């Protein structure tokens, strides 16, 4: 169950990163509220996952899901630049996340 908590926490990190961008520096009410609620839920689920998973593994995977997810949302939703170097760099992060999952005892 810890991995499920961690995965959902990572998805919520993507949500709060996106809505933080939409909040325009916390000047728009609804995106600001969604950001704060998603942050609290993301941190809460991360803390549940850390009851079982090692700190380093849980934290790196959580931030990695958030980083890759925000990268994809930036390209797909916000029209951010797509270059071979950006894609390759994101793939390196993904390979590292997969390696950590494979190396985990849990």
N, C-alpha and C positions, 0 to 999 in steps of 0.2 A: 504494500500500500504506500510505502514511503516514496517509491518512484512515481506513482500516480500523483501524489501530493506535489512532488518536485516538478513534474511536467506541467501541471495546472498552474503552479506558482510561476513558472517560466512564461506561460501563455499570458497570465495576468500582468507580468512585467512588460510584455509587448503592448498590451492594452494601455497600461498607464503611461508608457513612453509615448505612444501615439496621442493619447488624449492630453498629455501634458503639452505636446506640440500644438494641439488644437486649442488649448486654453489661452494661448497668446500671453504667456507669462502670468498665468492665473488671473487674467482679467475677464475671462468668460466663465460664467457661473457653472453651467452644466458640465462642460469638459473638466473644469477644476474639481467638481464633486466626484465625477467618475474617476479621475486620476487618484484622488485621495482614497476613495473606497477600494479601488483596485490595488493600490500600494499596500494598504493594510491587509487585504486578503492575501496578496502575494507573499508578504513577509510572514503572515500567520502560517500559511501552508509550507513555506520554507522552513519555519521553525518546527513544524510537525515532522517534516522529512528528516531534519537533523537529529531527531530523537534516535533514529536508526542509522542513517548514513553518515559517513565521516564528513567533517566540516569542509575540508578541501574539495572533495568530490561534489558534495551538494552545492556548495557556493559557486564553484566553477561551472557546473552544469546549469544552474539557475541563471547565472549571468550570460552564459553562452546561448541558452535558448532565447533570452531577451535580446541579445546582440544580433543573432541571426534573424530572429523574428522581426526586430525593428528594421534591420537591413532590407528584408523582403517587403515589409509594409512600405518602407520609404520608396522603394522602386515601384511596387505595384500600385500603391494608392497615391503617393505624393509626387510621383514622376521624377524621382531622383535619378541621377546619372548611372548608367550601366556601362562598366568598362571591364575588360578582361582582368585587369589587376584587382579590381574590387571583388569580382566574382571569385577569383582564385584565393584571395585573402579570406573571404567568407568560408570557402571550402576548407581551408586550413583550420579554421575554428571548428567547423563541423567534424572534421577528422579527429581533432583533439577531444571533442565531446564523446564521440563514439569510443575512442580509446579509453577514456576514463570510465565509461559505463562497462566496457568489457573487462577492465582491470579491477572493477569493484567486487568485493566479496558478497555484496548484498544483492 
